[in-house]
């Protein structure tokens, strides 16, 4: 059997944890090979070993049957191995073209020659159907376009083995379809792809074979066409996982949040990002905002949570107008927020897990006394949440947040926000980047919050999630609400028509 990549008996350890425990991965030439596992199973670590970020304690790596030493990413690039990271490695102030050629610049007599680079980039872009504007700045383009830039970076370096680390975590449904087609085109051109994911639907759609890891150990490699989603999830989690959300009918009570005629204008132009948006969220219900990314959902959440100033309207929480209140006061009034960007708004990455758990409550007893932090109380509280919410980390409460997997970072935020027992829980993309076991758990937490009489406002791009978890759905398009439904009254297809602006209806009050 001819393998383009073999990782044999790889072991990688960090303080307090064996991230990879004697793992073997064999990738055939010309296949899409999925690497599946729960958050923290060791997938990204294994690929970081292959890409030269980490050196393994044990094991060998072979490229085309020959043993190789990969001491850093430059060695990997020289061997034709490229990687698109979960969190993109792009310079925001540079153009698309500048980012693609960075580190591989063509110079003549010390002068940068961009004409040749531009020609090669545009040829690659056309060949692989990756249409980009080479002169756009990274900060001005969508996440989906940024991903294309990352792919072109690899192709520009003539990489043969392409590693995609959770490539669909931040993409819309349409962008995911595009990406999977691009991956198949790349295979058609003779490339080989390692696809790190925990989305079973995508594995079924795109991958040829799949290697499963669980808690740092190798579970097995299977042929995707012959293996069901249920079998894959069982291999990944070690138990049967329910794909349906188990919930009783809602019993809405008092209005907890009322938004009246809320408008938000762009900082850079007079364009309205939100236009006279009004709705209510009641105790004991989950209201979802569905829409294609970029239609005002983020601005709506920012305005409600205090991250952005509105240009008109009222935000009433528990009968109190909080429009001019600080973020802290909104929190104290009874708001919890699971943010869209966990790194930017959810965690202080260089703080420990314990410090992150008390970010909103450190000034309250028992965490402080006479102005001094009570470390024993903080640690005791953090240990309880870690255990209760199954947050996996190498050193427990002392773990630095940055060193944790994305999924476990998300679990930590959810633990913190739900445990504060807010009257209103604003959950934005609560399961983004999570595996099926964690998704099942978080959906249960949202339903439990509802059943305990909390109001839940959820924003999600995952239509299955919207349909399964919601009691009511509002559709947003170009900053306006264009439809209100109960999940049982509408199909996913029809919901898509409202999200794209093809249909609209008057809202109930």
C-alpha positions, 0 to 999 in steps of 0.5 A, spaced: 500 500 500 502 506 498 501 512 503 503 519 502 503 520 509 505 515 515 505 517 522 507 511 526 506 510 534 506 518 535 506 520 543 506 527 545 505 529 552 504 536 555 504 537 563 499 533 566 496 530 560 498 525 554 495 529 548 497 523 543 498 516 546 501 511 541 497 514 535 498 511 528 495 515 522 496 512 514 494 517 509 493 514 502 495 518 496 489 522 492 484 521 498 480 525 503 482 522 510 478 525 516 481 525 523 475 525 527 475 526 535 471 529 541 474 536 543 481 535 546 481 528 543 488 530 540 487 531 533 490 538 532 496 536 536 497 530 532 497 535 526 501 540 529 506 534 530 506 533 522 507 540 521 513 541 525 510 545 531 511 540 536 516 534 536 513 528 539 516 524 545 516 517 541 514 515 534 516 516 526 513 520 520 514 517 513 513 521 507 512 517 501 515 511 504 521 515 507 522 517 514 523 524 515 524 529 520 520 535 521 523 540 526 519 546 524 513 548 519 519 550 514 521 543 514 513 541 513 513 546 507 519 543 504 516 536 504 510 539 500 505 539 507 501 545 508 496 547 513 490 551 514 489 552 521 483 553 525 484 560 527 487 563 521 494 565 520 493 572 516 496 579 517 489 583 517 493 590 514 496 586 508 492 585 502 490 578 500 496 577 495 501 580 500 498 574 505 499 569 500 506 570 498 508 572 505 515 568 506 515 566 499 516 573 496 520 574 489 525 579 489 530 581 484 536 586 486 533 586 493 526 589 490 520 586 491 517 583 484 509 582 485 507 581 478 509 574 477 506 572 484 500 576 482 500 572 475 501 565 479 496 567 484 490 569 479 492 562 475 491 558 481 485 562 483 482 560 476 484 553 476 481 551 483 475 556 482 477 560 488 475 567 486 478 572 490 480 579 489 488 580 490 488 587 492 482 587 498 485 587 505 484 581 509 480 585 515 475 587 509 473 580 507 469 575 509 471 569 513 469 564 507 474 569 503 479 568 508 479 561 508 480 561 500 486 565 502 489 560 506 488 555 501 491 559 496 497 560 501 498 552 501 497 552 493 502 557 492 507 553 496 506 547 491 504 543 497 501 536 495 499 534 502 493 539 505 491 539 512 485 542 514 484 544 521 476 544 523 475 548 516 468 549 517 467 551 524 466 559 522 463 558 515 455 559 513 452 553 510 453 555 502 461 556 504 461 549 507 458 547 500 463 551 496 469 548 501 467 541 500 467 542 492 474 545 492 477 540 496 474 535 491 477 539 486 484 539 489 483 531 490 482 531 482 488 535 481 492 529 485 493 532 492 491 529 498 487 532 504 487 530 511 481 533 514 480 535 522 473 535 524 467 532 528 462 534 523 459 527 521 455 530 516 461 533 512 465 526 513 459 522 510 459 528 504 467 528 503 471 523 506 474 517 503 476 514 510 476 516 517 481 515 523 478 516 530 481 518 536 478 518 543 482 521 549 488 521 546 488 514 543 487 511 536 480 507 536 480 505 529 480 507 521 474 506 517 471 506 510 466 512 510 462 509 505 461 503 509 460 506 516 454 509 519 453 516 522 451 512 529 457 508 528 462 514 527 459 517 533 460 511 538 467 510 536 468 518 537 464 518 544 464 511 546 457 511 547 450 512 543 449 519 542 442 522 541 442 526 534 435 529 537 433 534 542 429 531 547 424 537 550 417 538 552 413 543 549 415 550 552 410 554 557 412 561 556 411 566 562 413 573 563 416 577 558 424 578 560 427 581 554 423 586 550 426 590 544 423 596 541 424 599 534 432 598 535 436 601 530 444 600 529 448 604 524 454 603 521 460 606 524 463 607 517 457 609 513 450 611 514 448 604 512 443 601 517 445 595 520 439 594 524 432 597 522 427 598 527 427 591 530 422 589 535 421 582 539 420 579 546 423 573 549 419 570 555 421 566 561 421 559 559 422 559 552 428 559 547 427 564 541 432 563 535 434 568 530 436 565 524 439 568 518 445 568 513 451 571 516 452 578 516 445 580 516 445 584 522 445 578 528 452 580 530 449 587 531 443 585 534 447 581 540 452 587 541 447 592 542 443 587 547 449 585 551 452 592 551 458 591 546 455 596 541 451 603 542 445 603 538 442 609 534 435 608 537 430 604 540 429 601 547 432 594 550 428 592 556 430 587 561 426 585 567 422 591 566 428 596 566 431 600 560 438 598 560 439 601 553 445 606 557 447 601 562 454 598 562 456 591 560 457 590 568 450 593 570 447 589 564 450 582 567 448 584 574 441 585 572 440 578 570 443 577 563 448 571 561 452 572 554 455 566 550 459 570 545 460 568 538 468 569 538 470 566 544 477 568 544 475 576 543 469 576 548 469 570 552 475 569 555 482 572 557 486 567 554 492 568 558 488 567 565 487 560 568 481 557 567 479 559 575 480 566 573 476 566 567 470 562 571 470 568 575 470 574 570 464 577 572 463 575 579 470 576 582 468 583 586 463 579 589 463 574 596 466 569 597 471 571 591 473 577 595 473 579 602 475 586 604 478 587 597 482 581 596 481 575 592 480 569 596 484 564 592 481 558 595 474 559 594 475 561 587 479 554 586 473 551 589 468 554 585 472 553 578 473 545 580 466 544 581 464 547 574 470 543 571 467 537 574 459 539 573 460 541 565 466 536 563 471 541 562 477 537 560 484 540 561 491 538 563 492 542 570 484 543 572 483 550 575 490 552 574 490 550 566 492 557 562 485 558 557 490 558 551 492 551 552 485 548 551 482 545 545 477 550 542 471 546 544 473 545 552 474 553 552 467 553 549 464 549 555 468 553 560 464 559 558 457 556 558 459 553 565 460 560 567 454 563 564 449 558 566 452 557 573 450 565 574 443 563 573 441 569 569 434 571 567 436 572 560 441 567 556 444 570 550 447 564 546 451 566 540 453 560 536 453 556 542 455 549 539 460 552 534 466 548 533 464 542 538 463 535 537 456 531 537 457 529 545 458 536 547 453 539 542 448 534 545 450 536 552 450 544 551 443 543 548 441 539 554 443 545 558 439 550 554 433 546 554 434 545 562 435 553 563 428 554 559 425 549 563 427 552 570 424 559 567 429 562 564 429 566 557 434 564 552 435 568 546 439 563 541 443 566 534 445 560 530 447 559 523 446 551 524 439 550 521 438 543 524 440 546 531 435 552 530 429 547 528 431 542 533 432 547 539 428 553 538 420 554 541 420 560 536 424 562 530 425 569 528 428 570 521 433 576 520 434 579 513 438 585 511 437 588 518 430 587 518 425 581 521 422 578 515 418 572 519 416 568 525 415 561 526 414 555 530 419 549 528 413 545 527 410 550 522 416 550 517 421 546 513 428 547 513 428 549 505 422 554 506 426 557 512 432 558 507 427 562 502 426 567 508 433 567 510 435 569 503 430 574 502 426 571 497 420 571 502 417 575 508 411 575 512 408 580 517 411 579 524 406 577 530 406 581 536 
